[in-house]
């Protein structure tokens, strides 16, 4: 009986991923925010760095790649009803340092790879932070407001302002972070607000600051479905907007930031505007 030979494993390369991104419509000079499910993208020669390199190749030296990082804010489980950390815990909570603090693990591995790529810059709002690489990284990440960090002056607002784009490479549609900016802009009553202390690393030592933000862990107002972000993106794509294709093995979509943000604002106001 002939011995069965296992098929050769398929390895995607930086070059093949660049071709996939270009076929999807990514162009030189683009500012693109990427969300990726690396397991769905498939086995890569060089791992997540291959995808980052392919993105940088596709947008070229005048383009920029960014990813939502957030941070490992485990201390939030300790907050009391007023959003403060009990005194017994204050000396144990690691402070936020935009240079050193890890990206939130829940965002997948790519965010931390982007953050630690040589030349990457990271914005200064812990929970809303992004990391960016490329020509406009400094502009995108500078002066990130510490309150309402998904609103005016945020990297998300600048992504829209600059005509940027959003790539979902196999990532669930409900993880499109840009839609938190739409939540901020939408004129809807009863938005949930989250207040809590955050420790910041400074040259003088740890500085605690109370921060305020519209809720992002659940829908911003009661009555919206938990998967409302996915519904917004599906409805946007159903109107014939956005490009569909594959990045590696991952079904992917590429959308322009300004149109989908405006669509999301209208969608939210229509369903929750009161």
C-alpha positions in Angstrom: 0.0 0.0 0.0 1.4 3.3 -1.0 2.4 5.7 1.7 0.1 8.7 1.9 2.0 12.0 1.5 0.7 14.9 3.5 0.1 18.1 1.4 2.7 20.8 1.6 1.6 23.5 4.0 0.5 26.8 2.4 2.7 29.7 3.5 1.7 33.2 2.6 4.5 35.7 2.1 4.8 39.5 2.4 4.8 39.8 -1.4 1.6 37.6 -1.8 -0.2 39.6 1.0 0.8 42.9 -0.7 -0.8 41.6 -3.9 -3.9 40.7 -2.0 -4.1 44.2 -0.4 -3.6 45.9 -3.7 -6.3 43.7 -5.3 -8.6 44.8 -2.5 -7.9 48.4 -3.4 -5.3 49.6 -1.0 -3.1 52.2 -2.7 0.1 54.2 -2.2 -0.5 57.1 0.2 -3.5 55.5 2.0 -3.9 55.9 5.7 -5.4 52.6 6.8 -6.6 51.3 10.2 -6.3 47.5 10.3 -8.1 44.9 12.3 -7.0 41.4 11.6 -7.8 37.9 12.8 -4.4 36.4 12.2 -5.5 32.8 12.4 -8.0 33.4 9.6 -5.3 35.1 7.5 -3.4 31.8 7.6 0.2 30.7 8.0 2.6 33.5 7.1 6.3 33.3 6.4 7.4 35.8 9.0 4.2 35.8 11.1 2.3 39.0 11.7 5.3 41.0 10.7 4.7 39.8 7.1 1.2 41.4 7.2 2.6 44.6 8.6 5.3 44.7 6.0 2.8 44.0 3.2 0.6 46.9 4.5 3.5 49.2 4.6 4.6 48.1 1.1 1.0 48.7 -0.3 0.7 52.2 1.2 4.3 53.2 0.4 6.5 55.8 2.1 3.7 58.4 2.0 1.1 56.2 3.6 0.4 55.2 7.2 -0.8 52.0 8.9 -2.5 52.1 12.3 -4.1 49.7 14.8 -6.2 50.1 17.9 -4.1 49.1 20.9 -6.1 50.0 24.1 -4.1 48.6 27.0 -4.2 45.9 29.7 -6.3 47.8 32.2 -6.8 45.0 34.7 -7.2 47.6 37.5 -10.6 48.5 36.3 -12.0 45.5 38.1 -11.0 47.2 41.4 -12.8 50.5 40.7 -15.4 51.4 43.3 -18.8 53.0 42.6 -17.2 56.4 42.3 -14.6 55.1 39.8 -11.7 55.2 42.3 -9.1 52.7 43.2 -9.1 51.6 46.9 -6.0 52.9 48.8 -4.7 49.4 49.5 -4.4 48.7 45.8 -3.0 52.0 44.5 0.7 51.1 44.9 0.3 47.9 43.0 -1.4 49.0 39.8 1.1 49.3 36.8 0.8 52.8 35.3 0.1 53.5 31.7 3.2 54.2 29.6 2.5 54.7 25.9 6.0 53.5 25.1 6.0 50.3 27.2 2.4 49.3 28.1 1.2 46.3 26.2 -1.8 46.4 23.8 -4.9 44.8 25.1 -4.7 41.0 24.5 -8.4 41.0 23.5 -7.5 43.0 20.4 -5.5 40.1 19.0 -1.8 39.7 18.3 -1.5 42.2 15.5 -2.0 45.3 17.6 1.0 44.5 19.8 3.1 43.7 16.7 2.2 47.1 15.2 3.0 48.8 18.5 6.4 47.2 18.8 7.4 47.6 15.1 10.5 49.9 14.9 9.3 53.5 14.2 5.8 53.0 15.6 4.2 55.8 17.7 1.4 55.3 20.2 -1.1 57.9 21.3 -1.5 58.9 24.9 -5.1 58.0 25.8 -4.8 54.6 27.5 -8.1 53.0 26.6 -8.5 54.7 23.2 -4.8 54.5 22.2 -3.7 53.6 18.7 -0.3 52.7 17.3 0.8 54.1 13.9 3.6 53.6 11.5 4.4 55.8 8.5 4.3 59.3 7.1 1.4 60.6 9.2 2.0 58.6 12.4 3.0 61.6 14.5 0.0 63.6 13.4 -2.4 60.8 14.0 -1.1 60.0 17.5 -0.3 63.5 18.8 -2.2 65.3 21.6 -4.8 62.5 22.1 -7.4 63.9 24.6 -7.5 62.0 27.9 -11.3 62.5 28.2 -13.6 61.4 25.5 -10.8 59.9 23.5 -12.9 58.6 20.7 -14.2 62.1 19.9 -12.8 65.4 18.6 -9.0 65.5 18.3 -8.7 61.7 18.5 -6.8 59.5 16.0 -10.2 58.3 14.8 -11.4 61.8 14.1 -8.1 62.5 12.2 -8.5 59.2 10.3 -11.9 60.5 9.0 -10.6 64.0 8.4 -7.7 62.7 6.3 -9.8 60.4 4.1 -8.4 57.3 5.7 -9.7 53.8 5.3 -10.4 50.7 7.5 -9.4 47.2 6.7 -11.1 44.2 8.3 -8.9 41.2 7.4 -11.0 38.3 8.7 -11.8 40.3 11.8 -15.4 40.2 13.2 -17.3 43.2 11.9 -18.3 44.2 15.4 -14.7 45.0 16.2 -14.5 48.1 13.9 -13.2 50.6 16.4 -14.0 53.6 14.2 -17.7 53.2 15.1 -16.9 54.4 18.6 -16.2 57.7 17.0 -19.7 57.5 15.4 -21.2 56.8 18.8 -19.5 59.9 20.1 -20.8 62.1 17.3 -24.3 60.7 17.2 -27.0 63.0 18.7 -28.7 60.4 20.9 -30.0 60.9 24.4 -29.0 58.9 27.4 -25.4 57.9 26.5 -23.7 55.8 29.1 -20.7 57.5 30.6 -17.8 55.6 32.3 -15.6 57.4 34.8 -12.5 55.9 36.4 -9.1 56.6 37.8 -6.1 55.8 35.6 -2.4 55.8 36.7 0.0 57.5 34.3 3.7 57.0 34.2 5.5 60.4 34.3 9.1 61.5 34.8 8.0 62.6 38.3 6.4 59.2 39.1 2.9 57.8 38.9 0.2 60.4 38.5 -3.4 59.3 39.0 -6.1 61.0 37.0 -9.9 60.6 36.8 -10.9 60.1 33.2 -14.3 60.2 31.5 -15.5 58.4 28.4 -18.7 57.3 26.7 -19.1 53.6 27.4 -17.5 51.3 24.9 -17.7 47.8 26.4 -21.5 47.7 25.7 -23.8 49.7 23.4 -23.6 53.4 24.2 -27.3 53.6 25.0 -29.8 51.1 26.3 -31.9 49.4 23.7 -29.3 48.9 21.0 -28.4 45.3 20.3 -25.1 44.0 21.5 -24.1 43.3 17.9 -25.1 46.7 16.6 -21.7 47.5 15.2 -21.8 44.3 13.0 -25.3 45.3 11.9 -24.1 48.8 10.9 -21.2 47.4 8.9 -23.4 44.8 7.2 -26.0 47.4 6.3 -23.3 49.7 4.9 -21.8 46.9 2.7 -25.3 45.9 1.6 -25.6 49.3 -0.1 -22.8 48.3 -2.4 -20.1 50.3 -0.5 -16.7 48.9 0.4 -14.4 46.4 -1.4 -14.5 42.7 -0.8 -11.7 40.2 -1.2 -9.2 38.0 0.6 -6.1 38.8 2.6 -4.3 35.5 2.7 -7.1 33.1 3.5 -9.2 35.6 5.3 -12.4 37.1 3.8 -11.8 40.8 4.1 -13.4 44.2 3.5 -11.9 47.6 2.9 -14.0 50.7 3.5 -13.5 54.4 3.5 -13.6 55.9 7.0 -15.6 59.1 6.4 -18.6 57.4 4.6 -19.0 54.5 7.0 -18.7 56.9 10.0 -21.4 59.2 8.6 -23.5 56.2 7.8 -23.1 54.9 11.4 -24.0 58.2 12.9 -27.3 58.3 10.8 -28.0 54.7 11.7 -27.6 55.3 15.4 -29.6 58.5 15.3 -32.4 56.7 13.4 -32.6 53.9 15.9 -31.8 55.6 19.2 -32.3 59.3 18.6 -35.4 59.5 20.7 
